[in-house]
Amino acid sequence: MTQLTSAISEVDRRFEELKSEFVNGWQSSCKDLRDYIQPTRGNFDEDTESRGEMINHQKVLDGYASLASEILASGLLSGMTSPSRPWFKLALDDDLFNNDPTVRVWLDDTEKRIRSVLNQSNIYQVLFGAYKEIGAFGTACFIVLEDFEDVVRGYSFTSGEYYLGIDNRGRVNAFGREYWMTVDQMVIEFGLESCSPQVQSEYKNNARGTYHKVKHLIEKADYKVDGLPTNGMEYRSVYWEGTSKNTDFLAKRGFNKFAVIAPRWETVTTHQVYGKGPGWNALGDIKQLQKTADDKLKLQEKLHNPPVTANEDIEGFINLVPGGISRTSANLPDGGVRPAYTVPDALQSFIEMENHLKENIDKFFFVNLFLMILNMDRTNMTATEVAERQQEKIMMMGSILHRLQEELLDPLIDLVFGIMLDNGLIAQPPQQIQGMELKVKYISILAQAQEAVGVNSIKRVMESAIGISQVRPDILDNFDFDEVARQLNEGEGAPAKLILDPQVVAEQRQYKQQVQAMQQMAQIGKDGGSGIKNIAEANKTANEAQQTQ
C-alpha cells in the first residue's frame, strides 16, 4: 500500500501543478468572460458539486454578446464541420496513388465510413459546445473515447473544470480534471471494490446520492511512477478520490494516442498554455454595452416617473397615478407638484451608442460572415460568393482556421480513424499503399471560401491578360494554362477527378497531334495529286497544239 500511496501523491502533485497554472493565471479572466458572454457555462466553484445557477442580471442587462457568441459557434459548426455536407477528404501525398482507381475507391469508402460514425455519435453536439467555449474563453476541451454503442463518443468540458499542460513545442499533452460524482456514479464507473471504505459504506447504507470529488489526470507515460505501471501505453490515465484518503486509485487506464482535444483560438507565445479569442477582445465593448443599457433604463424611468417637489399647500397625499388628483390650497400662486428638474430626452443618443457597441461586438465575433454562411442553403449562395463579399474577414481568419484544423480537426479524425481501425471498421487498404500515411484535405464552406480568395485573384489576372492579348497576343505565353485549370478546380472545391492526370493529358495531346499531322499529310497528298493531273493535262494540250500547227 505504501507504493500506491506514493504513486497517488506523485500524480496529485503533478495535477496541482496544472491546476495552479490556471487558477493563478487565467481563472479570474475566465470568470469575467463567463459572467458577461456565456453565463450558463464555466464551472469555477470547486468546493461544491455542479448545480444550476441563475444568470447575474445585474451584470448582464443586454444579452447581445451571448447571441454573437452563439452565432459564431453555429457558423463554425456549419462552416467547418457541417453534419449535412462533406467537410473533409482523405488523400495520399503521392498523386499517382490518388488517381489509382483501386486506391480512390478505398479512400472514398473510408471517408463515407468515418462520416457515418460521426453522424451516429454525439461528436457534432460536442463540437458545437467546443465552438462556444473557444469563442468565449479562447480555449475548448473535450475527450473522444471508444464507445460500445456508437463506436466513438465525446465528453465535453467547460472552462474552470479542466487544466492543461503543454510540451516544448507548445502542443497540449497533459490534462487534469476535477469534478463531482455521486456514490452511485462512482460504483458504476469504477466498481465498488475500487472505491474508498467511506464510499463503500455510503453505498451499502443507501446514501448513494452523496457527492465526492474525483480527480483525473492524463499525461505522457515517459517517466516512471513507483507502483504505477504504464502497461505499454504512451499516455497514462488515472483516477483517484479527492475528498478521502483512499490508498488506491479508482482506475488505472491508458491511451496509445492523446485522447484529449484542446483547440485554442490564438496563443501569443509558444509557452502559453491557454488561448485567447473573440471574447477577450470584445469584453471592453461588452461591459460598455451593459453600462449603457443600465443608464438607458435609468433615463427611461426618470422620463416616465420623474422625481418631483411639492409645496406645503398640498392637501392630503400626492397622487402620481396617471389621471390622479392632488388637492392644493389656492393661497399660494405657485403651489402644487412639479418636476424636481427637467430630464432631457436623450434616449436616441443611448440607442446610437448601443448600436455602435453592437457593431464592434459583431466584428470581434465575425457575426456578418457567419450569418452569411448560416444563410447559404436558403439563399443558394456559393463559397466563392461568400469569399467575394467577406474577403477581408476570410483573410483575417486564415491563421485561426489553420490553427483549428491543426488542433481540432486533425486530431479528431485521427482518433476516430484509429478507433475504427482497431475495431475492424475500416476496410483493408490496397496493397500498394499499406504503410503510407494518409493526409486530410478540408473541403468545408470556410475552407473553400479561403481557397476562393486565391481563385478570385487568379480569375482577375487571367481576365486582365486576356484583355491585353487583344493587342498583344503573345502575352498569353506567360501562363501555364494547365496549372491555371488545376488551381481553379482545387480552389472552387470541385471534384478532383474532373481534372485528368497530367500524363493522360500529355497522351491525349500527342494523339491529337498525330491525327492532325496525318490529316495534313492526306490533304497535301490530295492537293499534290490534283496538281500533277493539271500539269499532265496542260502538257497534253500543248502537244496537240504543236501537232496542229
RODO-2510 file (C-alpha; in nm, 4 decimals, decimal comma):
residues 549
     n   res          X          Y          Z
     1     m     0,0000     0,0000     0,0000
     2     t     0,2946     0,2318     0,0614
     3     q     0,3844     0,2354    -0,3077
     4     l     0,0282     0,3086    -0,4097
     5     t     0,0055     0,5952    -0,1638
     6     s     0,3331     0,7311    -0,3026
     7     a     0,2013     0,6968    -0,6585
     8     i    -0,1163     0,8879    -0,5743
     9     s     0,0929     1,1555    -0,4049
    10     e     0,3111     1,1880    -0,7171
    11     v     0,0262     1,2209    -0,9681
    12     d    -0,1601     1,4526    -0,7296
    13     r     0,1456     1,6782    -0,7197
    14     r     0,1507     1,6875    -1,0997
    15     f    -0,2232     1,7559    -1,1019
    16     e    -0,1810     2,0509    -0,8640
    17     e     0,0896     2,1972    -1,0902
    18     l    -0,1532     2,2004    -1,3834
    19     k    -0,4276     2,3443    -1,1646
    20     s    -0,2049     2,6184    -1,0251
    21     e    -0,1187     2,7391    -1,3766
    22     f    -0,4880     2,8002    -1,4499
    23     v    -0,6076     2,9244    -1,1092
    24     n    -0,3285     3,1768    -1,0611
    25     g    -0,3001     3,2973    -1,4186
    26     w    -0,6305     3,2525    -1,6019
    27     q    -0,9241     3,1819    -1,3728
    28     s    -1,0095     3,5428    -1,2836
    29     s    -1,0328     3,6465    -1,6508
    30     c    -1,2323     3,3362    -1,7438
    31     k    -1,4847     3,4089    -1,4686
    32     d    -1,5308     3,7562    -1,6142
    33     l    -1,5799     3,6107    -1,9623
    34     r    -1,8303     3,3622    -1,8240
    35     d    -2,0337     3,6299    -1,6457
    36     y    -2,0628     3,8601    -1,9479
    37     i    -2,0641     3,6259    -2,2507
    38     q    -2,1556     3,2675    -2,1614
    39     p    -2,3254     3,2861    -1,8186
    40     t    -2,4551     2,9278    -1,8483
    41     r    -2,1044     2,7835    -1,8995
    42     g    -1,7887     2,7765    -1,6899
    43     n    -1,7522     2,5850    -1,3632
    44     f    -1,5234     2,7612    -1,1183
    45     d    -1,6837     2,6637    -0,7860
    46     e    -1,4584     2,3769    -0,6897
    47     d    -1,5958     2,3382    -0,3366
    48     t    -1,9457     2,2245    -0,4281
    49     e    -2,0989     1,9887    -0,6793
    50     s    -2,2410     2,1295    -1,0023
    51     r    -2,5765     2,2979    -0,9522
    52     g    -2,7893     2,5218    -1,1677
    53     e    -2,7252     2,8895    -1,1018
    54     m    -2,9232     3,1901    -1,2120
    55     i    -2,7696     3,4369    -1,4568
    56     n    -2,6482     3,7507    -1,2810
    57     h    -2,8719     4,0102    -1,4484
    58     q    -2,7105     4,2877    -1,2508
    59     k    -2,4159     4,2353    -1,4840
    60     v    -2,5987     4,1196    -1,7956
    61     l    -2,8865     4,3505    -1,8902
    62     d    -2,8366     4,3083    -2,2648
    63     g    -2,7736     3,9563    -2,3973
    64     y    -2,6310     4,0657    -2,7325
    65     a    -2,2819     3,9289    -2,6606
    66     s    -2,4272     3,5862    -2,5824
    67     l    -2,6157     3,5973    -2,9130
    68     a    -2,2981     3,6925    -3,1019
    69     s    -2,1163     3,4030    -2,9361
    70     e    -2,3957     3,1643    -3,0380
    71     i    -2,3792     3,2883    -3,3990
    72     l    -2,0021     3,2333    -3,4061
    73     a    -2,0437     2,8778    -3,2717
    74     s    -2,3234     2,7965    -3,5172
    75     g    -2,1244     2,9479    -3,8034
    76     l    -1,8134     2,7483    -3,7199
    77     l    -2,0167     2,4284    -3,6980
    78     s    -2,1825     2,4922    -4,0365
    79     g    -1,8747     2,6446    -4,1968
    80     m    -1,6098     2,3969    -4,0775
    81     t    -1,7788     2,0727    -3,9752
    82     s    -2,1307     2,0698    -4,1146
    83     p    -2,3164     1,7456    -4,0336
    84     s    -2,5195     1,7842    -4,3532
    85     r    -2,2387     1,8026    -4,6103
    86     p    -1,8897     1,6550    -4,6604
    87     w    -1,6204     1,8676    -4,4982
    88     f    -1,3081     1,6563    -4,5431
    89     k    -1,1434     1,4237    -4,7930
    90     l    -0,8710     1,1662    -4,7489
    91     a    -0,5706     1,1558    -4,9783
    92     l    -0,2084     1,0454    -5,0057
    93     d     0,0975     1,2605    -5,0598
    94     d     0,1630     1,0930    -5,3941
    95     d    -0,0958     1,1990    -5,6547
    96     l    -0,0047     0,8928    -5,8588
    97     f    -0,1776     0,6782    -5,5956
    98     n    -0,4652     0,9253    -5,5510
    99     n    -0,5576     0,8733    -5,9150
   100     d    -0,5295     0,4949    -5,8939
   101     p    -0,8893     0,3622    -5,9317
   102     t    -0,8457     0,0962    -5,6608
   103     v    -0,6953     0,3429    -5,4149
   104     r    -0,9563     0,6075    -5,4903
   105     v    -1,2387     0,3606    -5,4222
   106     w    -1,0815     0,2709    -5,0865
   107     l    -1,0315     0,6368    -4,9913
   108     d    -1,3917     0,7248    -5,0811
   109     d    -1,5238     0,4246    -4,8881
   110     t    -1,3174     0,5174    -4,5808
   111     e    -1,4439     0,8765    -4,5932
   112     k    -1,8047     0,7547    -4,6012
   113     r    -1,7462     0,5223    -4,3072
   114     i    -1,5908     0,7954    -4,0940
   115     r    -1,8744     1,0369    -4,1773
   116     s    -2,1287     0,7691    -4,0871
   117     v    -1,9671     0,7107    -3,7467
   118     l    -1,9508     1,0858    -3,6779
   119     n    -2,3177     1,1287    -3,7690
   120     q    -2,4406     0,8475    -3,5445
   121     s    -2,2331     0,9631    -3,2468
   122     n    -2,2635     1,2801    -3,0361
   123     i    -1,9491     1,4368    -3,1842
   124     y    -2,1319     1,7225    -3,3584
   125     q    -2,3036     1,8202    -3,0322
   126     v    -1,9641     1,8190    -2,8633
   127     l    -1,8164     2,0296    -3,1443
   128     f    -2,0911     2,2907    -3,1055
   129     g    -2,0109     2,3196    -2,7349
   130     a    -1,6397     2,3433    -2,8156
   131     y    -1,7038     2,6293    -3,0592
   132     k    -1,8966     2,8123    -2,7857
   133     e    -1,6102     2,7640    -2,5426
   134     i    -1,3381     2,8731    -2,7817
   135     g    -1,5315     3,1837    -2,8882
   136     a    -1,5907     3,2986    -2,5312
   137     f    -1,2843     3,1727    -2,3412
   138     g    -1,0303     3,1211    -2,6193
   139     t    -0,9829     2,7522    -2,5327
   140     a    -1,2070     2,4476    -2,5660
   141     c    -1,1607     2,0937    -2,4404
   142     f    -1,3224     1,7520    -2,4860
   143     i    -1,2217     1,3884    -2,4937
   144     v    -1,3035     1,1234    -2,7557
   145     l    -1,3355     0,7659    -2,6306
   146     e    -1,4299     0,4325    -2,7777
   147     d    -1,7977     0,3547    -2,7220
   148     f    -1,9731     0,0187    -2,7346
   149     e    -2,2955     0,1586    -2,8821
   150     d    -2,1813     0,4468    -3,1036
   151     v    -1,8193     0,3421    -3,1824
   152     v    -1,6958     0,6803    -3,0537
   153     r    -1,8345     0,9226    -2,8007
   154     g    -1,7237     1,2688    -2,6996
   155     y    -1,7310     1,4134    -2,3468
   156     s    -1,7325     1,7928    -2,3156
   157     f    -1,5627     2,0029    -2,0509
   158     t    -1,6148     2,3673    -1,9662
   159     s    -1,3727     2,6358    -1,8556
   160     g    -1,2616     2,6008    -1,4937
   161     e    -1,3335     2,2282    -1,4897
   162     y    -1,0084     2,1179    -1,6535
   163     y    -0,6391     2,2056    -1,6554
   164     l    -0,3872     2,1648    -1,9388
   165     g    -0,0144     2,1192    -1,9848
   166     i     0,1986     2,1611    -2,2975
   167     d     0,5225     2,0197    -2,4354
   168     n     0,8307     2,2071    -2,5570
   169     r     0,6622     2,2767    -2,8930
   170     g     0,3530     2,4312    -2,7351
   171     r     0,1286     2,1312    -2,8037
   172     v    -0,1193     2,0229    -2,5367
   173     n    -0,0003     1,6895    -2,3935
   174     a    -0,1403     1,6813    -2,0378
   175     f    -0,4923     1,7067    -1,8981
   176     g    -0,6265     1,7271    -1,5448
   177     r    -0,9863     1,7387    -1,4369
   178     e    -1,1556     1,7820    -1,1003
   179     y    -1,5265     1,7033    -1,0801
   180     w    -1,8004     1,5662    -0,8570
   181     m    -1,9655     1,2255    -0,8767
   182     t    -2,2352     1,0629    -0,6676
   183     v    -2,1592     0,7416    -0,4825
   184     d    -2,3821     0,5549    -0,7254
   185     q    -2,1980     0,7005    -1,0261
   186     m    -1,8603     0,6087    -0,8787
   187     v    -1,9613     0,2481    -0,8194
   188     i    -2,0992     0,2129    -1,1724
   189     e    -1,7903     0,3703    -1,3296
   190     f    -1,5107     0,2197    -1,1171
   191     g    -1,6582    -0,0754    -0,9273
   192     l    -1,7365    -0,0974    -0,5570
   193     e    -1,4042    -0,2601    -0,4632
   194     s    -1,2006     0,0242    -0,6135
   195     c    -1,3773     0,2908    -0,4049
   196     s    -1,2686     0,4063    -0,0601
   197     p    -1,4157     0,2480     0,2555
   198     q    -1,6238     0,5643     0,3040
   199     v    -1,7835     0,5370    -0,0394
   200     q    -1,8415     0,1637     0,0047
   201     s    -2,0147     0,2280     0,3382
   202     e    -2,2364     0,5020     0,1909
   203     y    -2,3275     0,2726    -0,0984
   204     k    -2,4263    -0,0125     0,1339
   205     n    -2,6252     0,2254     0,3568
   206     n    -2,8158     0,3650     0,0538
   207     a    -2,6537     0,7096     0,0766
   208     r    -2,5897     0,6820    -0,2942
   209     g    -2,6669     1,0437    -0,3774
   210     t    -2,3767     1,1755    -0,1703
   211     y    -2,1215     1,3678    -0,3766
   212     h    -1,7461     1,3038    -0,3763
   213     k    -1,4715     1,4855    -0,5619
   214     v    -1,2852     1,2839    -0,8239
   215     k    -0,9536     1,3787    -0,9841
   216     h    -0,8438     1,2633    -1,3286
   217     l    -0,5007     1,3029    -1,4883
   218     i    -0,3882     1,2114    -1,8405
   219     e    -0,0196     1,2623    -1,9186
   220     k     0,2754     1,1148    -2,1060
   221     a     0,3955     0,7912    -1,9511
   222     d     0,7564     0,8699    -2,0400
   223     y     0,8714     0,8750    -1,6766
   224     k     0,8159     0,6085    -1,4136
   225     v     0,5962     0,6451    -1,1088
   226     d     0,6542     0,3795    -0,8421
   227     g     0,3583     0,1443    -0,8236
   228     l     0,2028     0,2768    -1,1449
   229     p     0,2850     0,0613    -1,4496
   230     t     0,2449     0,2070    -1,7987
   231     n     0,1001    -0,1157    -1,9466
   232     g     0,2822    -0,0331    -2,2678
   233     m     0,0626     0,2730    -2,3292
   234     e     0,2098     0,6057    -2,4396
   235     y    -0,0253     0,8016    -2,2100
   236     r    -0,1416     0,7093    -1,8597
   237     s    -0,4932     0,7921    -1,7442
   238     v    -0,5559     0,7643    -1,3704
   239     y    -0,8490     0,8462    -1,1410
   240     w    -0,8426     0,8920    -0,7651
   241     e    -1,0658     1,0357    -0,4940
   242     g    -1,0016     1,3940    -0,3960
   243     t    -1,2102     1,4044    -0,0767
   244     s    -1,0965     1,0883     0,1016
   245     k    -0,7717     0,9194     0,1990
   246     n    -0,8111     0,6203    -0,0288
   247     t    -0,4758     0,4448    -0,0712
   248     d    -0,5613     0,3041    -0,4148
   249     f    -0,6521     0,4530    -0,7489
   250     l    -1,0110     0,4369    -0,8628
   251     a    -0,8862     0,3329    -1,2072
   252     k    -0,5560     0,2967    -1,3939
   253     r    -0,6005     0,3196    -1,7691
   254     g    -0,4091     0,4422    -2,0697
   255     f    -0,4068     0,5511    -2,4333
   256     n    -0,1763     0,4976    -2,7261
   257     k    -0,2830     0,8403    -2,8570
   258     f    -0,3661     1,1526    -2,6602
   259     a    -0,7453     1,1300    -2,6445
   260     v    -0,7990     1,4899    -2,5291
   261     i    -0,8647     1,7555    -2,7940
   262     a    -0,7968     2,1094    -2,6727
   263     p    -0,8031     2,3679    -2,9551
   264     r    -0,7069     2,7274    -2,8829
   265     w    -0,8144     3,0316    -3,0815
   266     e    -0,4794     3,2090    -3,0541
   267     t    -0,1704     3,1894    -2,8359
   268     v     0,0705     3,4782    -2,8121
   269     t     0,3797     3,2707    -2,7273
   270     t     0,4767     2,9040    -2,7557
   271     h     0,4751     2,8507    -2,3780
   272     q     0,1221     2,9962    -2,3366
   273     v    -0,0987     2,7070    -2,2234
   274     y    -0,4436     2,8571    -2,2792
   275     g    -0,5700     3,0637    -2,5699
   276     k    -0,7366     3,3993    -2,6108
   277     g    -1,0231     3,4585    -2,8521
   278     p    -1,3027     3,6928    -2,9578
   279     g    -1,4428     3,7115    -2,6054
   280     w    -1,1185     3,8555    -2,4704
   281     n    -1,1067     4,1222    -2,7402
   282     a    -1,4736     4,2171    -2,7146
   283     l    -1,5015     4,2258    -2,3350
   284     g    -1,4457     4,6023    -2,3076
   285     d    -1,7256     4,6798    -2,5533
   286     i    -1,9481     4,4198    -2,3850
   287     k    -1,9058     4,5858    -2,0448
   288     q    -1,9735     4,9272    -2,2004
   289     l    -2,2908     4,7867    -2,3542
   290     q    -2,4148     4,6696    -2,0133
   291     k    -2,3369     5,0091    -1,8586
   292     t    -2,5114     5,1884    -2,1459
   293     a    -2,8152     4,9607    -2,1111
   294     d    -2,8267     5,0347    -1,7368
   295     d    -2,8040     5,4120    -1,7912
   296     k    -3,0726     5,3980    -2,0604
   297     l    -3,3102     5,2164    -1,8259
   298     k    -3,2496     5,4788    -1,5558
   299     l    -3,3213     5,7553    -1,8068
   300     q    -3,6408     5,5852    -1,9208
   301     e    -3,7518     5,5514    -1,5594
   302     k    -3,6898     5,9206    -1,4926
   303     l    -3,8776     6,0197    -1,8084
   304     h    -4,1769     5,8025    -1,7189
   305     n    -4,1695     5,8676    -1,3472
   306     p    -3,9646     6,1855    -1,2811
   307     p    -3,8698     6,2981    -0,9302
   308     v    -4,0966     6,5802    -0,8080
   309     t    -4,1127     6,8581    -0,5493
   310     a    -4,4246     6,9566    -0,3568
   311     n    -4,5064     7,2747    -0,1599
   312     e    -4,6623     7,2817     0,1850
   313     d    -5,0033     7,3734     0,0440
   314     i    -5,0693     7,0111    -0,0716
   315     e    -5,3811     6,8814     0,0988
   316     g    -5,3625     6,5082     0,1756
   317     f    -5,1241     6,2933    -0,0282
   318     i    -4,9581     6,3331    -0,3677
   319     n    -5,1270     6,1168    -0,6288
   320     l    -4,8803     6,0245    -0,9065
   321     v    -5,1023     5,7630    -1,0682
   322     p    -5,1970     5,8534    -1,4289
   323     g    -5,5158     6,0623    -1,4084
   324     g    -5,4787     6,1026    -1,0319
   325     i    -5,5681     6,4289    -0,8499
   326     s    -5,3645     6,6024    -0,5816
   327     r    -5,5562     6,8777    -0,3951
   328     t    -5,3831     7,2039    -0,3103
   329     s    -5,4689     7,5272    -0,1338
   330     a    -5,5247     7,8336    -0,3513
   331     n    -5,3301     8,0558    -0,1099
   332     l    -5,0034     8,0161    -0,2980
   333     p    -4,9975     8,1020    -0,6702
   334     d    -4,7095     7,8635    -0,7432
   335     g    -4,8249     7,5820    -0,5168
   336     g    -4,8662     7,2194    -0,6199
   337     v    -4,6437     6,9439    -0,7536
   338     r    -4,3837     6,9923    -1,0275
   339     p    -4,0763     6,8021    -1,1572
   340     a    -3,7665     6,8480    -0,9418
   341     y    -3,5650     6,9088    -1,2612
   342     t    -3,6131     6,8711    -1,6322
   343     v    -3,4940     6,5313    -1,7579
   344     p    -3,3518     6,5635    -2,1112
   345     d    -3,4891     6,3171    -2,3644
   346     a    -3,1549     6,1622    -2,4639
   347     l    -3,2797     5,8153    -2,5486
   348     q    -3,1646     5,8441    -2,9092
   349     s    -2,8037     5,9019    -2,8041
   350     f    -2,8155     5,5874    -2,5898
   351     i    -2,9602     5,3877    -2,8795
   352     e    -2,6841     5,5142    -3,1086
   353     m    -2,4207     5,4177    -2,8511
   354     e    -2,5716     5,0698    -2,8151
   355     n    -2,5719     5,0210    -3,1924
   356     h    -2,2098     5,1313    -3,2124
   357     l    -2,1044     4,8869    -2,9412
   358     k    -2,3017     4,6034    -3,1019
   359     e    -2,1288     4,6690    -3,4336
   360     n    -1,7927     4,6366    -3,2568
   361     i    -1,9010     4,3112    -3,0929
   362     d    -2,0178     4,1824    -3,4332
   363     k    -1,6719     4,2479    -3,5768
   364     f    -1,4924     4,0643    -3,2973
   365     f    -1,7210     3,7602    -3,3338
   366     f    -1,7327     3,7724    -3,7183
   367     v    -2,1120     3,7839    -3,6992
   368     n    -2,1727     3,9086    -4,0561
   369     l    -1,9537     3,6355    -4,2044
   370     f    -2,1159     3,3560    -4,0055
   371     l    -2,4696     3,4821    -4,0659
   372     m    -2,3946     3,4669    -4,4379
   373     i    -2,2691     3,1094    -4,4015
   374     l    -2,5752     3,0105    -4,1997
   375     n    -2,7994     3,1525    -4,4736
   376     m    -2,6154     2,9851    -4,7626
   377     d    -2,8636     2,6988    -4,8038
   378     r    -3,1569     2,9390    -4,8056
   379     t    -3,0026     3,1880    -5,0481
   380     n    -2,8223     2,9339    -5,2738
   381     m    -2,5027     3,1294    -5,2209
   382     t    -2,1704     2,9622    -5,3003
   383     a    -1,8458     2,9684    -5,1047
   384     t    -1,6962     3,1836    -5,3818
   385     e    -1,9701     3,4438    -5,3335
   386     v    -1,9114     3,4399    -4,9572
   387     a    -1,5409     3,4992    -5,0214
   388     e    -1,6155     3,7869    -5,2577
   389     r    -1,8410     3,9634    -5,0055
   390     q    -1,6412     3,8839    -4,6910
   391     q    -1,2885     3,8686    -4,8331
   392     e    -1,1360     4,0847    -4,5595
   393     k    -1,2808     3,8716    -4,2791
   394     i    -1,1907     3,5468    -4,4557
   395     m    -0,8313     3,6652    -4,4823
   396     m    -0,8290     3,7739    -4,1162
   397     m    -0,9467     3,4291    -4,0115
   398     g    -0,6879     3,2478    -4,2231
   399     s    -0,4395     3,1750    -3,9436
   400     i    -0,7212     3,0983    -3,6979
   401     l    -0,8830     2,8422    -3,9285
   402     h    -0,5444     2,6828    -3,9898
   403     r    -0,4922     2,6506    -3,6140
   404     l    -0,8377     2,4981    -3,5645
   405     q    -0,7641     2,2456    -3,8368
   406     e    -0,4348     2,1583    -3,6702
   407     e    -0,5532     2,1436    -3,3072
   408     l    -0,9157     2,0347    -3,3520
   409     l    -0,9990     1,8635    -3,6803
   410     d    -0,6734     1,6749    -3,7476
   411     p    -0,6649     1,5026    -3,4053
   412     l    -1,0409     1,4366    -3,4182
   413     i    -1,0243     1,2496    -3,7490
   414     d    -0,7054     1,0758    -3,6381
   415     l    -0,8685     0,9481    -3,3176
   416     v    -1,1896     0,8366    -3,4898
   417     f    -0,9944     0,6635    -3,7670
   418     g    -0,7741     0,4868    -3,5101
   419     i    -1,0705     0,3610    -3,3067
   420     m    -1,2458     0,2375    -3,6211
   421     l    -0,9282     0,0685    -3,7444
   422     d    -0,8747    -0,1079    -3,4104
   423     n    -1,2323    -0,2402    -3,4243
   424     g    -1,2162    -0,3634    -3,7829
   425     l    -1,4494    -0,0929    -3,9164
   426     i    -1,2069     0,0204    -4,1884
   427     a    -1,1657    -0,1958    -4,4977
   428     q    -0,8217    -0,3377    -4,5688
   429     p    -0,6280    -0,0804    -4,7763
   430     p    -0,4894    -0,1786    -5,1176
   431     q    -0,1513    -0,3497    -5,1036
   432     q     0,0313    -0,0700    -5,2847
   433     i    -0,0473     0,1941    -5,0176
   434     q    -0,0162    -0,0121    -4,6989
   435     g     0,2141     0,1647    -4,4560
   436     m     0,1680     0,5013    -4,6254
   437     e     0,0419     0,7989    -4,4252
   438     l    -0,2989     0,9462    -4,5016
   439     k    -0,3484     1,3209    -4,5223
   440     v    -0,6717     1,5121    -4,4746
   441     k    -0,7883     1,7854    -4,7103
   442     y    -1,0674     2,0084    -4,5816
   443     i    -1,3470     2,0973    -4,8213
   444     s    -1,5824     2,2774    -4,5841
   445     i    -1,7501     2,6058    -4,6731
   446     l    -1,4854     2,8080    -4,4888
   447     a    -1,2021     2,6054    -4,6435
   448     q    -1,3495     2,6602    -4,9885
   449     a    -1,4016     3,0298    -4,9152
   450     q    -1,0344     3,0596    -4,8223
   451     e    -0,9367     2,8891    -5,1453
   452     a    -1,1812     3,1102    -5,3346
   453     v    -0,9932     3,4206    -5,2234
   454     g    -0,6970     3,2870    -5,4219
   455     v    -0,9254     3,1746    -5,7063
   456     n    -1,0633     3,5259    -5,7438
   457     s    -0,7132     3,6685    -5,7759
   458     i    -0,6323     3,4107    -6,0471
   459     k    -0,9511     3,4997    -6,2324
   460     r    -0,8733     3,8715    -6,2161
   461     v    -0,5206     3,8185    -6,3510
   462     m    -0,6460     3,5983    -6,6350
   463     e    -0,9225     3,8430    -6,7271
   464     s    -0,6656     4,1241    -6,7462
   465     a    -0,4259     3,9111    -6,9518
   466     i    -0,6984     3,8090    -7,1970
   467     g    -0,7901     4,1754    -7,2381
   468     i    -0,4292     4,2677    -7,3124
   469     s    -0,3998     3,9743    -7,5548
   470     q    -0,6361     4,1555    -7,7908
   471     v    -0,3463     4,3958    -7,8538
   472     r    -0,0518     4,1698    -7,7668
   473     p    -0,1433     3,8035    -7,8289
   474     d     0,1979     3,6819    -7,7120
   475     i     0,1179     3,7955    -7,3553
   476     l    -0,0582     3,4591    -7,3014
   477     d     0,2737     3,2791    -7,3490
   478     n     0,3499     3,3707    -6,9877
   479     f     0,0826     3,1396    -6,8463
   480     d     0,0712     2,7659    -6,7787
   481     f    -0,2949     2,7089    -6,8571
   482     d    -0,2863     2,3505    -6,7302
   483     e    -0,1755     2,4745    -6,3896
   484     v    -0,4384     2,7512    -6,4014
   485     a    -0,7080     2,4863    -6,4587
   486     r    -0,5814     2,2748    -6,1682
   487     q    -0,5658     2,5740    -5,9320
   488     l    -0,9164     2,6902    -6,0250
   489     n    -1,0596     2,3405    -5,9848
   490     e    -0,8998     2,2959    -5,6442
   491     g    -0,9930     2,6446    -5,5290
   492     e    -1,3569     2,6015    -5,6256
   493     g    -1,3719     2,2730    -5,4354
   494     a    -1,4813     2,0770    -5,7425
   495     p    -1,4174     1,7005    -5,7518
   496     a    -1,0519     1,6249    -5,8208
   497     k    -1,1469     1,3638    -6,0810
   498     l    -1,2669     1,6427    -6,3128
   499     i    -0,9011     1,7212    -6,3847
   500     l    -0,7178     1,4464    -6,5702
   501     d    -0,3764     1,3215    -6,4704
   502     p    -0,1001     1,5229    -6,6492
   503     q     0,0289     1,2038    -6,8129
   504     v    -0,3170     1,1282    -6,9551
   505     v    -0,3413     1,4867    -7,0828
   506     a     0,0014     1,4551    -7,2496
   507     e    -0,1006     1,1276    -7,4178
   508     q    -0,4276     1,2781    -7,5461
   509     r    -0,2451     1,5787    -7,6858
   510     q     0,0140     1,3591    -7,8534
   511     y    -0,2629     1,1532    -8,0144
   512     k    -0,4391     1,4682    -8,1356
   513     q    -0,1142     1,5979    -8,2826
   514     q    -0,0618     1,2690    -8,4669
   515     v    -0,4163     1,2791    -8,6050
   516     q    -0,3701     1,6392    -8,7183
   517     a    -0,0376     1,5505    -8,8836
   518     m    -0,1957     1,2612    -9,0706
   519     q    -0,4847     1,4828    -9,1841
   520     q    -0,2394     1,7451    -9,3080
   521     m    -0,0404     1,4835    -9,4990
   522     a    -0,3567     1,3451    -9,6527
   523     q    -0,4595     1,6956    -9,7577
   524     i    -0,1172     1,7623    -9,9039
   525     g    -0,1366     1,4355   -10,0944
   526     k    -0,4783     1,5229   -10,2253
   527     d    -0,3699     1,8713   -10,3265
   528     g    -0,0464     1,7329   -10,4806
   529     g    -0,2329     1,4736   -10,6944
   530     s    -0,4552     1,7405   -10,8391
   531     g    -0,1544     1,9467   -10,9301
   532     i     0,0154     1,6591   -11,1184
   533     k    -0,3062     1,5879   -11,3076
   534     n    -0,3376     1,9503   -11,4060
   535     i     0,0240     1,9584   -11,5290
   536     a    -0,0286     1,6414   -11,7338
   537     e    -0,3411     1,7844   -11,8943
   538     a    -0,1594     2,1075   -11,9736
   539     n     0,1268     1,9201   -12,1387
   540     k    -0,1195     1,7124   -12,3460
   541     t    -0,2929     2,0299   -12,4665
   542     a     0,0403     2,1857   -12,5619
   543     n     0,1454     1,8786   -12,7628
   544     e    -0,1838     1,8716   -12,9513
   545     a    -0,1431     2,2383   -13,0377
   546     q     0,2043     2,1788   -13,1784
   547     q     0,0803     1,8899   -13,3959
   548     t    -0,1989     2,1066   -13,5363
   549     q     0,0482     2,3663   -13,6377
***
